[in-house]
Amino acid sequence: MINPMRSQPTRMMGLASGMDTDFIIQQTLKMHQFKIDNQMRNKKLIEWRQQTHNSIKDEITSLRQTFLSSLGSKSMMNRNAFNSTIANVTSSNLANVNKVSIRTNAGSPLGNFSIDKVVSLARGRHLDTVGGVSANNNGFATTARLGDMQFKNGGFEWTEGKGTIKVGDEDISVERNGDVFTFRNSNGDDIAGMVTQNGNDFTFDFDGEEYEFTFEAATGTFRGEGGEAAGRIAGGESVITINGVNITISSDDTLGNMMAKVNNSGAGVHMSYDRLKDEFTLEARNGTGGNPEESTLSLSGGGNFFQLISGKSDTVSIEAGRKAEVWINGKPEYFNTNTFDFRGVNITVNSEFEDSAVNVNLARDTDRAFNAIKDFIDSYNSIIKRLEGLLSERKTGSEAAYKPLTDEEKLGMTDKQIDEWEAIAKKGILRNDQGIQNLVSSLRSTFFQNIEGLGVSPSQIGLTTGSFFDGTGGQIMIDEEKLRGAIERDPDMVTDIFIKIDSSGSSPKGVGLLYQIDGLMREYVNVSQSTSIKNLEDSLKRTNDQISKMQERMFNEEDRLYRVFASMETAMQKLNQQGAWFNSMLGQPQ
């Protein structure tokens, strides 16, 4: 095969000899090309083996990350996966069911209890809104600018600010500090003598011409006689103090920014705003030892800040903190927070109620444990099924001729034909692979061995393996009735079979079934498969070297043949010329 990228010698068209030089040379090189094609097919087989090993590694890694990691989305490495309790919550008043939340743990006991009433929710010392606070009763968006917010009792007061207003044709700079305003002309001169102030009304006297403005404190805007804006003071600030922590807010802050400043200030409080109710809440987080009755909430500074957010125009009242008072099984219980543990159950009270008790029944969640085990086994079997298929896969007699295609062979085929051909050509590429064989065999044996320190094997709770006669020897078979019975009867034993940890030695080690499976898979990926991939990489390198050498020999042979034929054509041309000269000397016609 002529290399199109390789410079060729000057080709003779066989004018002297009449021979098809190119055809003869290509036929001569066919044996070289045949050997190169075989090596290219070997190369493709190696690449297919590499790709298959990598895909197996990805599948095993995905299984381990999903099920055999404590952070996996379907982790089986905690006791809750096998020994869980379900809470059935009822009440004669269905609305009360949503007023409590129950979360069970692996150690939650079976049985019943009742939450008779929730007298009070736990709260730190707090300041609550009295009714809606916005001027238009539509509430505030969290993106609302503080300087633009209008409350029923006015707007925030800012301690200072700067801006420019237009008075006639003059640009006048304004500085504000509380109720004191300073006006300067373009030269920076104080023009207090030209300005008369009456509350928020201002009159400017410039050469007998008077200009009247009203200052709108909430927005920092000066408005002329017609109500048009003449300028605005921006960047006003105010300092509020909560529990001794100074927090600076700006008129340009949004409501969301302001609450974030308060909540992240280190003052130990949480501020929130409910737009639908148009209500603010400011609450101390924790008291001494977490006791909300001992929490503190002291407020100062900020002008009218606390009056406005509380909806009051006079003294702000702060309510004392209190514990949650919850009656359980006819007795009052007191908790520092609204989420607490009670006899192995995690309870959250969301709202107060006293009319109808909430009854809680704790039962074994057999379905959850069974479904979690089955989900893992289905994923596990999917991998094992593929591995067993690769180990036993072979071509039939009629398929033996299907080998990797060369680029030249693909030219006359459609993409579908190529895919169908290569699907057959790939058959058996990992047949009887020793690493895979050892992995499947080792995994299978774990189901018949007693768990160390437990004396029970997975087969005793209904987990066995298939038969080598039908190609399912490594897959897990579930006796559903036996497994469900074991979960219901002794969930702790089932848990230990899967994730038992032996703590008797100097350091704890996992000896349960899942730890064994994880260890075998990890060893296969890190050792056996890594060795196989390394060997394939070495084989691929050797094959590429052989192909390069064989191509070089063929190209050299091609060059040699063209030179030989060129020399022959040159010699024949000279011979023809001599013959013509001889004939001319004899007077014979040319």
Secondary structure, DSSP 8 states (H G I E B T S, - for coil): ---TTS--------TTT---HHHHHHHHTHHHHHHHHHHHHHHHHHHHHHHHHHHHHHHHHHHHHHHSSTTSTT--SSGGGTS-EEEEEEESSHHHHTTEEEEE-TT--SEEEEEEEEEE--B-SEEE--S--BTTSS---TT-BGGG--BTTB----SEEEEEEEETTEEEEEEEETTEEEEE-TT--B-GGGEEEETTEEEEEETTEEEEEEEETTTTEEE-TTS-EEEEEEEEEEEEEETTEEEEEETTSBHHHHHHHHHTSSSSEEEEEETTTTEEEEEE---GGG-GGG----EEESTTHHHHHHT-SS----B--B-EEEEETTEEEEESSSEEEETTEEEEE-S-B-SS-EEEEEEE-HHHHHHHHHHHHHHHHHHHHHHHHHHH----GGGTT-----HHHHTTS-HHHHHHHHHHHTTTTTTT-HHHHHHHHHHHHTTTS--TTT---GGGGTEEE--GGGT-TTSEEE-HHHHHHHHHH-HHHHHHHHH-EE-SSSS-EE-SHHHHHHHHHHHIIIIIHHHHHHHHHHHHHHHHHHHHHHHHHHHHHHHHHHHHHHHHHHHHHHHHHHHHHHHHHTT---
